[in-house]
Amino acid sequence: MKTKLLHIGLFLFLSLFLSLSPSYSTDKKLSHIVKKGDTLWSICEQYYGNPFLWPELWEMNKFITNPHWLKPGDILELMQHEEVLKKAQKPIKKKSEPLEKLIGINASGLTNMKALGFLRSKKADTWGRIFDLKVKRKLIGQGDIVYVKMDKGDIKPGDKFTVLNLSDPIKHPLTGKECGYVHYFKGILEIVKILKDYQIARISESFREIYKGDFLIPYRPISSCILPVPYEGNIEARIMAAKDGLQLIGQHSVVYIDAGHQEDVRRGYIFNAIEERESVSKDKKEAKVILPPVILGKILILKTKRHTSTGVVFWANKEFNSGVKVRPQTWHDKPWEFGTLPVCPIE
């Protein structure tokens, strides 16, 4: 009796295991519904215990245009057990080998990536400032020598710093409360000589007028090669300000938005700047009707901070003011407006 029960239990266990394991089912096609955070790598590791089979899974699902991101809700066809065994016999990529190169767009044709600036709720922790000029004039530019006083860090010749100044406090368009400061980038300087009480530096690049008293932060280059990717959320944010304090925002304007990586905004996302519309229906009873919003412009996110992001308007229907709402644009194919920009390999 005990032996019979043991056999029945073993049979039920194997039946349940085979029904749940995609590697051993052979009577029907296997599939996986993509969840947020899934990658081909993680799916192969989950089902087959071998993440290096991801190129084979990509080959099976030709609708996937970019193996680095999957759309939640998509249904992937999975390999049968026999297919997995066959693929596993082939040489597979070692972990040290990179994934296939992705092709992005070169955003340097839209704006100067070194001169973006950023919006921050608090003033940045600066490293020093320009306290005097070699040439006695009010403003200086590329090639000029300046005297700087650094307050921190182990400074040495050759170190580069971004020259910046700060806006007055930015007020939120709805609440009127102060929500941060725009940090305007004005140029780049390089330390030439270290003296006892100060340092001598040369302005290597100038984006706008540089004055005595401007602040310094370490120069951190940003790649101009960006992979546009669709946003899979439902965030709503606003443009808080524009670069150089522009009042009218148009094509190629750099803008600062009150949502960052903490709100799941990432570099490469595309947002629409919108103008909400409503009308009045005068049928039997007068009532307000909400109409589809007008798209004023399209914004490519270039970099993010905790609760803010910096983007560039790559297409504009007309000029608009800061304070307008922005919402993510959903798309499946790369927006046509990028067709004139040069392409580049994503590092």
Buried (B, 14 or more C-beta within 10 A) or exposed (E): EEEEEEEEEEEEEEEEEEEEEBBEBEEEEBEBEBEEEBBBBBBBBEBBEBBBBBBBBBEEBEEBEBBBBBBEEEEBEBBBBEBBEEBEEEEBBEEEEEEEEBEBBBBBEBBBBBBBBBBBBEEEEBBBBBEEBEEEEEEBBBEBBBBBEBEEEEBEEEBBBBBBBBBEEBBBBEEEEEBBBBBBBBBBBBBEEEEEEBBBBBBBBBBBEBEBEBBBBEBEEBBBBBBBBBBBEEBEBBBBBBBBEBEEBBBEBBBBBBBBBEBBBEBBBBBBBBEEEEEEEEEEEEEEEEEEBBBBBBBBBBBBBEBBBBBBBBBBBEBBBBEBBBBBBEEEEBBEEBEEBEEBEBE
